[in-house]
Amino acid sequence: MDNPILTLDKGTRCTAWNYSGQRLAAGLADGALAIYDSTDPASSTFSCTSRFKVQESSILRIVWVPPEYGDVVACVTADGTLSLWEEVVEDTEGPQWRLCKCFDRNTSQILDVQFGNNGTCLKLVAAYSDGQVKIYELLDTLELGKWQLQAEFQNVIDLVSKYSNASCLSASISWNPQRSEVQQSNFVLGFNSNIPPLNSAKVWEFDLDHQRWLPVAELSSPEDKNDQVYAVAWAPNIGRPYELIAVATDKEISIWHLGSNPDPDGRLSVQKVAMLSGHGSEVWQMEWDISGMTLASTGSDGVVRLWQSNLNGVWHEQAVLAPAS
């Protein structure tokens, strides 16, 4: 029998590996955050090196800040609190974790939060259960407590429309992983809600000329505009003339090509190139490999499926990873 690399505490609600895969953060139902590290470089086993209280309520979501800003995690708790915790080195006591920012609590629950970095500024986008989207910008890269609310809107093409009765069960955000000072900030977002216009995955881009966020593409066909979105994933781009984005609904996983040249209205061309069905149930999470060639998906069927395209651009299931019975 294979030996486990670590054993999580009872009551663990969520986990997140850092960007190098060398640390794991785990959120517990009692509001504590545990950090696991590999103490022996020659071993692949991990042990808990820090454990501290974030809130009295359960931690629902953990996201690591990009590594160039240090060892920092964002924690979302059941009471609607979003906080940032930073590891600092104390001369006498060694590494300690301290609270560096607690965002204003909203009346609705945060469903997802992700960080984006275009080379000049760190941004944070948060999606809420009332359908609102808030984008914060870090004012000083050396001061992780100095964030400013840059924009607030809903995930709709018609920017005039507002939905005050939205009830969202989940949301998924994925930033464009490319980091360039000349590239605009953009991300894809989809909701699982009772309002169809909110649900479909949309690509948002920051318009420098008008200093606002605009929807530049909708990853949805006419026949599936009412489908709830469970997960989105933007692939790394190594030399492709287009972007590659995966969208998971309650029906399937769709693979989309996103063009790079906007039309006169500022919209980007989209093309659905594949429909992947295999889970037979909800897909909760998707991740691309570093090359953007292989997509991993997992859901309520309890397995991880790996997807790839062949030289002809035909997508297929490459492997299935199931837990031992």
Buried (B, 14 or more C-beta within 10 A) or exposed (E): EEEEEBEBEEEBBBBBEBEEEEBBBBBBBBBBBBBBBBEEEEEEEBEBBBBBEBBEBBBBBBBBBBEEBEBBBBBBBBEBBBBBBBBEEEEEEEEEBEEBBBBEEBEBBBBBBBBBBBEEBBBBBBBBBBBBBBBBBBEEEEEBEEBEEBBEBBBBBEEEEEBEEBEBEBBBBBBBBBBEEEEEBBBBBBBBBBBEBBBBBBBBBBEEEEEEBBBBBBBBBEEBEEBBBBBBBBBBBEEEEBBBBBBBBEEBBBBBBBBEEEEEEEBBEBEBBBEBEBBEEBBBBBBBEEEBBBBBBBBEBEBBBBBBBEEEEEBEEBEEEEEEE
